[in-house]
Amino acid sequence: MNFNEYQKKSWKTAIYPNKGNNFIYPALGLAGESGEICEKIKKIIRDDDGKISDNKKQLIKEEMGDLLWYIASLGVELGLDMNDIAQCNIDKLLSRKKRGALRGSGDAR
């Protein structure tokens, strides 16, 4: 499956207020899901000495899927397709690598 296929299929499962004209809902969902991933990893560090079991890895994988769902939904809300988003990111990263600018901070490096 490519990103655009995922985006189209996942959009069919979207149920939220003013769907199709509400970029705020999926943006907030991104924050919530990324927080859940971080929380699981934090507890692995605290409770499991940083060792990730297959079960915990599966739980993180599922949360990462939820994060992807919100990225796809936000893309639909903004009129952006996932393949273009992915390609834009790779182009940016490869440009930074070519210019020796992968390290550092700031969007315009």
N, C-alpha and C positions, 0 to 999 in steps of 0.2 A: 504494500500500500504506500502511495506517496502522500505527501502532506496535504495536497489539495483534496484527494479522496477522503482522507481522514476528516478534514474540515467540513466537507459536505455531509458525510455520514454523522459526524458528531453534532452538527447543527440541527439535525432532525430530532435530537434528544433534548434540545435546549427548551427549558420551561422557566421563564422568569418575567417579571413585569416589563411591559413595553418592549418585548423581544423584537429586535430589528431596528430599534431606535433607542438603545440604552447601553452605551459603552461603559457606564459607571459600574453596572452589576458585574460584568466579567472582569473588570479591572480590580474591583474589590475581592473577587474570587481568587485572582492571582495572588494577592497578598495573603489571603487566608491559607491557601494550599501551600505556598512556599513556607509559610510559618509552620504548618503541620510537618513538612519534611524536616525542617530545622529542629523542631521539637523532638521528633523521633531520633534524629542523629544525636542530639544533646543527651537524650536518655541512654543511648547506646554508650556514649562516653562515660556517663555517670554510673550506670548500672551494670554494664557489661565490659568494662575496661577497654572500650573502643573496638571490641570484636563484634563483627556483624554476622549474625546467624543467617541461615537461608530464609527463615521465617521473617526476620526483620528486614532483610533485603527485599523480600516479596512485598511487605507492607510499604516500604519506601517506593518501590516500583509502582504500586497502585496509586500512591499520592502523586508521583511524577506524571502518571497518566491523567489524573485530575487536573494537574497544572497545565498539561498540554491541551486539555479540553477548554480551559479558560483562555489560553492563548489563541486557540482556534476561534472561539466565540468572539473574543475581542477583535480579532482580524475581520470577521464577518461584519461586526458592528461598524468598523472603520473602513470597510470596503477594500481590505487587503487580503490577498490570498497567501496561504501558508508557504507554497513553493517560492514565491517572491520574497517573503520574509526570510526564509532559510537562505536563499541565494544572496540576498543583500548582506546578511550576517557573514557568510563565508567570504564574500568579496571584501568586506571591511577588514576581516581578520587577516586574509591573505595580503592585503595592501599593507597593513601594519607590520606583518612579518617581513615583507619585502623591504620596507623602510626601516626595519629594526626598531619598531615602535610597539611591539607587543607588551613590553613592560612600561610602567608609568601609569599616569592617571589622566583623566580628561577624555571627553568624547572626541575631540578634534585632534587626536594624535596620529 
